[in-house]
Amino acid sequence: MINVSLSALALCFCTSLAPAQIFSTAFDDESGWDLSGSYASCSFGVDGTSASMMGGPFRSPPASLNAQNWSCDDFYNETQATSPAIDLTGSTAPTLSFWCNQRTWSEASRFVQVSHDGFATLDAELELDYAECPDWEVWHQHSLALDPAFGVVEVRFLFIIGGVLF
């Protein structure tokens, strides 16, 4: 069972004076994002369908990026959302930051991945396990330090559920 909402993704880089935005989205729509899943009914969506989440369906209205896998909890499923290309070249201390609100089975694996080569290799990865993402149904923020040497990257939210038959 996966029900995750992600909101307000931002890639920032810091200078000695103030942070500057490289890329930002409040997930008002899915423009530029590739949303897919092993099963059409179990993929990401950009909307307010997480209305049953105690923390609310979104952090900043009108929507969030949602992985709704409630109907897919008895078989293997991969759900992913991949960003448009983001150029880190010339930035200083880039940081990926996003808000998360989740309710999942313990069998679910949740990752945030960054790659410069279409995910043949990973430049950075953050597993949203219970140590990293302990708050159930409470909006909380995550950050991941990046390296400008990565160049042009994509960010992927990847959620995997192995089913309840383990």
Beta strands, then each sheet from edge to edge (+ up, - down):
strand 1: 2-14
strand 2: 19-25
strand 3: 34-37
strand 4: 44-47
strand 5: 64-68
strand 6: 77-82
strand 7: 86-87
strand 8: 95-104
strand 9: 108-115
strand 10: 124-127
strand 11: 140-145
strand 12: 152-161
sheet 1: 2+ 1- 5+ 4-
sheet 2: 2+ 1- 8+ 11-
sheet 3: 3+ 6- 12+ 7-
sheet 4: 3+ 6- 12+ 9- 10+
end
